[in-house]
């Protein structure tokens, strides 16, 4: 267990923004989000550097209806 001092107003705002109920949920979501954001540029660079086969580039796609259509 880790004990940290968190600004209560900031925590309340974060809970609303994240839709979480507990401090633990909010902090864990924030940590997962920050970690994912940190890894994202490296993932994009790997995709850019990857050589795709023609059948991958011209693969068929599925058009999903937008909400409300």
GROMACS elastic network, one bead per residue, 0.5 to 0.9 nm:
[ bonds ]
;  ai    aj funct       b0    kb
    5     8     6  0.88406   500
    6     9     6  0.86976   500
    6    10     6  0.76391   500
    6    11     6  0.68039   500
    7    10     6  0.53346   500
    7    11     6  0.61559   500
    7    12     6  0.86897   500
    8    12     6  0.60906   500
    8    13     6  0.86334   500
    9    12     6  0.51111   500
    9    13     6  0.62772   500
    9    14     6  0.86068   500
   10    13     6  0.51293   500
   10    14     6  0.61102   500
   10    15     6  0.86292   500
   11    15     6  0.61239   500
   11    16     6  0.86803   500
   11    23     6  0.74021   500
   11    26     6  0.78443   500
   11    27     6  0.87102   500
   12    15     6  0.51568   500
   12    16     6  0.64057   500
   12    17     6  0.87112   500
   12    23     6  0.88833   500
   13    16     6  0.52177   500
   13    17     6  0.61608   500
   13    18     6  0.85512   500
   14    17     6  0.50093   500
   14    18     6  0.58967   500
   14    19     6  0.81439   500
   14    20     6  0.81961   500
   14    26     6  0.69127   500
   14    27     6  0.89090   500
   14    30     6  0.86791   500
   15    18     6  0.51833   500
   15    19     6  0.55879   500
   15    21     6  0.63905   500
   15    22     6  0.75533   500
   15    23     6  0.76611   500
   15    25     6  0.85516   500
   15    26     6  0.59524   500
   16    19     6  0.51203   500
   16    20     6  0.68192   500
   16    21     6  0.83861   500
   17    20     6  0.80407   500
   18    21     6  0.89213   500
   18    26     6  0.69754   500
   18    29     6  0.79200   500
   18    30     6  0.86665   500
   19    26     6  0.84078   500
   20    23     6  0.79493   500
   20    24     6  0.89748   500
   20    25     6  0.60393   500
   20    26     6  0.57803   500
   20    29     6  0.86827   500
   21    24     6  0.86144   500
   21    25     6  0.69225   500
   21    26     6  0.74839   500
   22    25     6  0.52549   500
   22    26     6  0.62839   500
   22    27     6  0.86891   500
   23    26     6  0.50764   500
   23    27     6  0.60728   500
   23    28     6  0.84730   500
   24    27     6  0.52437   500
   24    28     6  0.60044   500
   24    29     6  0.84295   500
   25    28     6  0.52624   500
   25    29     6  0.60361   500
   25    30     6  0.85195   500
   26    29     6  0.52160   500
   26    30     6  0.61263   500
   26    31     6  0.86478   500
   27    30     6  0.50237   500
   27    31     6  0.61456   500
   27    32     6  0.86050   500
   28    31     6  0.50912   500
   28    32     6  0.61159   500
   28    33     6  0.84867   500
   29    32     6  0.50934   500
   29    33     6  0.59924   500
   29    34     6  0.84966   500
   30    33     6  0.50961   500
   30    34     6  0.60669   500
   30    35     6  0.85230   500
   31    34     6  0.51553   500
   31    35     6  0.60813   500
   31    36     6  0.85497   500
   32    35     6  0.51575   500
   32    36     6  0.61153   500
   32    37     6  0.85973   500
   33    36     6  0.51250   500
   33    37     6  0.61155   500
   33    38     6  0.85593   500
   34    37     6  0.51284   500
   34    38     6  0.61695   500
   34    39     6  0.87452   500
   35    38     6  0.51009   500
   35    39     6  0.63514   500
   35    40     6  0.87076   500
   36    39     6  0.51355   500
   36    40     6  0.60410   500
   37    40     6  0.51577   500
   37    41     6  0.76892   500
   38    41     6  0.69897   500
   38    42     6  0.81966   500
   39    42     6  0.56201   500
   39    43     6  0.64601   500
   39    44     6  0.89690   500
   40    43     6  0.50869   500
   40    44     6  0.62444   500
   40    45     6  0.86711   500
   41    44     6  0.51059   500
   41    45     6  0.61999   500
   41    46     6  0.87005   500
   42    45     6  0.50604   500
   42    46     6  0.62691   500
   42    47     6  0.87492   500
   43    46     6  0.51136   500
   43    47     6  0.63483   500
   43    48     6  0.87087   500
   44    47     6  0.50993   500
   44    48     6  0.61664   500
   44    49     6  0.86090   500
   45    48     6  0.50479   500
   45    49     6  0.61153   500
   45    50     6  0.85994   500
   46    49     6  0.51554   500
   46    50     6  0.61511   500
   47    50     6  0.51597   500
   47    51     6  0.84064   500
   48    51     6  0.80793   500
   52    55     6  0.81435   500
   52    56     6  0.60545   500
   52    57     6  0.64404   500
   53    56     6  0.52572   500
   53    57     6  0.64397   500
   53    58     6  0.88046   500
   54    57     6  0.50635   500
   54    58     6  0.60833   500
   54    59     6  0.82310   500
   55    58     6  0.52662   500
   55    59     6  0.56347   500
   56    59     6  0.51455   500
   56    60     6  0.88764   500
   58    61     6  0.89027   500
   65    68     6  0.82793   500
   65    69     6  0.63366   500
   66    69     6  0.57097   500
